[in-house]
Amino acid sequence: MSGHVNDGMDKGSIMDSEDRIEKMVDIYVSAEAVRDMKHKDKEDFDTQTTKTQTPQHTGSDSVRNRRYRAAAVCLVLLCVLLLTAVIVLCVVVTQERQQFISKNENLTNEREQLKLKNTNLTNEREQLILKNTNLTNEREQVMLKNTNLTNAREQLRNDLQICDGWTFYQSSFYYKSNEKKNWTESRRYCTERGADLISINNRQEQDFAQNMSGAAIVYIGLTDSDLEGRWKWVDGSTLNSSFWASNRETTEPNGGRRENCAVTMAVPRTDYLNLVGWIDVECNITYQWICEKRISQFILP
């Protein structure tokens, strides 16, 4: 748009200059004509009044005057042409200056955009470095946990001697004895091996203990020896789920202060009134037992 406007201005300026030149030439021509007429009148007057002047001398003065006037006209025309050239040059320089300013503004905008992109890339790089650091830390933690679990597994194998009769179920290892001891000695056997008498917390674990005991009567880690009627597990946890045996003839527990230890049986026996489940018994009677050791005891000793 600016280019078209400037071209129009250039053409208009040149046409104005040419018009001015033509007008000035006309003015000078008119002035020359007037001067010629005045000069002719003067020559006539001089011819009449001064007889001593020769025609040859008068003609040379006229030629000389014409030459002076022609030189003056050429000088004026040259000045006009120089002025026109200066005007055109100023217009061209102005256009180039405007183009330079426009290019400089474009380059400035591009530089700002590049600076913004560089800032964004720097921020993204910092975020990637932070994420990489976090992932590295998480990997180190996972590796540490894996090492701890590997060590715990090895410790389980060494301490429990799984090949000697220990069975893994859910999150614990279990061992059923083949010999018989009273409740106190049964518990000592378990504690000497880093375990304790089994604590049953749900129906799944009760079914597992029943299957493991088979036809045997086995001690479990339940007692009310500290406070009569307040049964609790040897690990200190409260009794939430109970599986006391009962039938039409009796309901356990029913031994009072004499029977402060608990056993579990899966197969009904006539000498125990065909009961199935938990039964309170005297703690000095010998039975088989089940030991339990949780994995958490190895990871967090």
C-alpha positions in Angstrom: 0.0 0.0 0.0 2.8 2.4 1.0 4.7 1.5 -2.2 1.8 2.6 -4.4 1.4 5.8 -2.5 5.1 6.7 -2.8 5.1 5.9 -6.5 2.1 8.2 -6.9 3.9 10.9 -5.0 7.0 10.4 -7.2 5.1 10.7 -10.4 3.2 13.7 -9.1 6.4 15.4 -8.0 8.1 14.9 -11.3 5.0 16.2 -13.3 4.9 19.2 -11.0 8.6 19.8 -11.6 8.1 19.6 -15.4 5.2 22.0 -15.3 7.2 24.4 -13.3 10.1 24.1 -15.8 7.7 24.7 -18.7 6.2 27.7 -17.0 9.7 29.1 -16.2 10.8 28.6 -19.8 7.7 30.4 -21.0 8.4 33.3 -18.6 11.9 33.5 -19.7 10.9 33.4 -23.4 8.3 36.2 -22.8 10.9 38.2 -20.9 13.4 37.7 -23.8 10.8 38.8 -26.3 10.1 42.0 -24.2 13.7 42.7 -23.9 14.2 42.2 -27.7 11.5 44.6 -28.4 12.9 47.1 -26.0 16.4 46.6 -27.4 15.1 47.0 -31.0 13.4 50.3 -30.0 16.6 51.4 -28.3 18.6 50.5 -31.4 16.3 52.4 -33.6 16.5 55.4 -31.3 20.3 55.1 -31.1 20.5 54.8 -34.9 18.6 58.0 -35.2 20.4 60.0 -32.6 23.9 58.5 -32.9 25.1 58.4 -36.4 28.6 57.4 -35.5 27.6 53.8 -34.4 28.1 51.1 -37.1 25.5 48.4 -38.0 28.2 45.7 -37.5 28.8 46.8 -33.9 25.1 46.7 -33.1 24.7 43.1 -34.4 27.6 41.7 -32.3 26.0 43.2 -29.1 22.7 41.5 -30.0 24.4 38.1 -30.5 26.3 38.5 -27.2 23.1 39.3 -25.4 21.4 36.3 -26.8 24.2 34.1 -25.7 24.0 35.4 -22.2 20.3 34.8 -22.1 20.7 31.3 -23.4 23.3 30.6 -20.8 21.0 31.9 -18.1 18.2 29.8 -19.3 20.4 26.7 -19.4 21.6 27.5 -15.8 18.0 27.8 -14.6 17.1 24.6 -16.3 20.1 22.8 -14.8 19.1 24.1 -11.3 15.6 22.8 -11.9 16.8 19.4 -13.0 19.1 19.3 -10.0 16.2 20.2 -7.6 14.1 17.5 -9.3 16.9 14.9 -8.8 17.3 15.9 -5.2 13.5 15.5 -4.6 13.5 12.1 -6.3 16.5 11.0 -4.3 14.9 12.2 -1.0 11.7 10.2 -1.9 13.8 7.1 -2.7 15.8 7.4 0.5 12.6 7.9 2.5 11.1 4.7 1.0 14.3 2.7 1.8 14.3 4.1 5.3 10.7 3.0 5.8 11.5 -0.5 4.4 14.5 -0.7 6.7 12.4 0.3 9.7 9.8 -2.3 8.8 12.4 -5.1 8.4 14.0 -4.1 11.7 10.6 -4.4 13.5 10.0 -7.8 11.9 13.5 -8.9 13.1 12.8 -7.6 16.5 9.5 -9.5 16.7 11.2 -12.7 15.5 13.9 -12.3 18.1 11.3 -11.9 20.9 9.5 -15.1 19.6 12.8 -17.0 19.6 13.5 -15.8 23.1 10.1 -16.9 24.2 10.5 -20.3 22.6 13.9 -20.7 24.2 12.4 -19.9 27.6 9.7 -22.5 27.1 12.2 -25.1 26.0 14.3 -24.3 29.0 11.3 -24.8 31.3 10.5 -28.1 29.6 14.0 -29.2 30.0 14.0 -28.4 33.7 10.7 -30.3 34.1 12.2 -33.3 32.3 15.3 -33.2 34.5 13.0 -33.1 37.6 10.9 -36.0 36.3 14.1 -38.0 35.5 15.4 -37.3 39.0 12.1 -38.4 40.6 12.0 -41.6 38.4 15.6 -42.3 39.4 14.7 -41.9 43.1 11.7 -44.2 42.7 13.9 -46.7 40.9 16.4 -46.6 43.8 13.5 -47.1 46.3 12.1 -50.1 44.3 15.6 -51.6 44.1 16.0 -51.1 47.8 12.7 -52.7 48.5 13.5 -55.6 46.2 16.8 -56.1 48.0 15.0 -56.1 51.4 12.4 -58.6 50.1 15.2 -60.8 48.8 17.0 -60.7 52.1 13.7 -61.4 53.9 13.1 -64.4 51.7 16.5 -65.8 52.4 16.0 -65.2 56.1 12.7 -67.0 55.9 14.3 -70.0 54.3 17.1 -70.0 56.9 15.0 -69.4 60.0 11.9 -71.4 59.3 13.5 -74.2 57.3 10.5 -74.5 55.1 11.6 -77.9 53.9 11.1 -79.2 57.5 7.3 -78.9 57.5 6.5 -75.1 57.4 3.6 -74.1 55.1 3.0 -70.7 53.6 -0.6 -69.4 53.5 -1.7 -65.8 52.8 0.9 -63.7 54.6 2.2 -66.2 57.2 4.1 -69.5 57.6 2.6 -72.3 59.7 4.0 -75.4 61.3 2.0 -78.3 62.8 3.8 -80.4 65.4 3.9 -84.2 65.3 4.5 -84.5 69.1 2.4 -83.4 72.0 3.1 -80.9 74.7 1.0 -78.8 77.1 0.0 -75.3 76.2 3.0 -73.5 77.8 5.6 -75.9 76.3 3.9 -75.8 72.9 4.1 -72.0 72.9 7.8 -72.1 74.0 8.6 -74.4 71.0 7.1 -71.7 68.7 8.8 -68.7 70.3 12.2 -70.4 70.2 11.8 -70.4 66.4 10.7 -66.8 66.1 7.0 -67.7 65.9 4.1 -68.1 68.2 0.9 -70.2 68.6 -1.5 -69.5 65.7 -3.9 -66.6 65.9 -7.1 -67.1 63.9 -8.6 -63.8 62.6 -11.2 -64.9 59.9 -13.1 -67.8 58.5 -10.5 -68.5 55.8 -7.7 -68.9 58.4 -10.0 -71.1 60.5 -10.7 -73.4 57.6 -6.9 -73.5 56.9 -6.2 -74.5 60.5 -8.9 -77.1 60.4 -7.5 -78.6 57.2 -4.0 -78.5 58.6 -4.9 -80.2 61.9 -6.7 -83.0 60.2 -8.0 -85.5 62.8 -5.7 -84.1 65.6 -6.6 -81.8 68.4 -4.2 -78.9 68.3 -3.5 -75.9 70.6 -4.1 -72.4 69.3 -2.8 -69.1 70.7 -6.0 -68.3 72.6 -6.3 -68.0 76.4 -8.1 -66.3 79.3 -5.5 -67.0 81.9 -4.9 -63.3 82.6 -8.6 -62.5 83.2 -11.3 -65.1 83.4 -13.8 -64.9 80.6 -11.6 -62.4 78.6 -10.2 -64.4 75.8 -7.3 -62.9 73.8 -4.7 -64.0 71.4 -1.0 -64.4 72.3 0.0 -61.6 70.0 -2.1 -59.2 72.1 -4.9 -58.7 69.5 -8.5 -58.8 70.6 -10.9 -61.6 69.7 -12.9 -60.3 66.8 -14.1 -63.5 65.1 -14.9 -66.6 67.2 -15.5 -70.2 66.2 -16.5 -71.8 69.5 -17.9 -75.3 69.1 -21.5 -75.9 70.1 -24.3 -78.5 69.8 -27.5 -79.5 71.6 -25.6 -80.8 74.6 -23.1 -78.0 75.3 -21.7 -74.7 74.1 -18.0 -73.7 74.4 -16.3 -72.2 76.3 -17.8 -73.8 79.5 -14.8 -74.8 81.6 -14.7 -71.8 83.9 -11.5 -71.2 85.8 -10.2 -74.7 85.2 -10.0 -74.5 81.5 -8.1 -71.4 80.3 -6.5 -72.6 77.0 -8.1 -73.3 73.7 -7.8 -76.1 71.1 -9.4 -76.6 67.7 -10.7 -79.8 66.2 -12.0 -80.5 62.7 -13.2 -84.1 63.2 -16.0 -84.8 65.7 -15.1 -87.3 68.5 -17.4 -89.0 70.9 -15.1 -88.3 73.9 -15.5 -84.6 73.1 -19.3 -84.8 72.5 -18.8 -84.7 68.7 -17.9 -81.0 68.9 -16.2 -79.2 65.9 -14.4 -75.9 66.4 -12.8 -74.3 69.4 -12.9 -75.9 72.8 -11.6 -74.6 76.1 -9.4 -77.2 77.9 -7.0 -77.4 80.9 -3.6 -75.9 79.9 -1.6 -78.8 81.4 -3.1 -81.4 79.0 -0.8 -82.4 76.1 -1.9 -81.9 72.5 -0.3 -81.1 69.2 -0.1 -77.5 68.2 0.2 -75.1 65.3 2.9 -72.3 65.1 2.5 -69.2 63.1 5.0 -66.6 61.9 4.0 -63.6 59.8 6.2 -62.2 57.0 6.1 -58.8 58.7 8.1 -60.2 61.6 10.9 -60.8 59.1 10.7 -57.5 57.3 10.3 -55.5 60.5 11.9 -57.5 63.3 
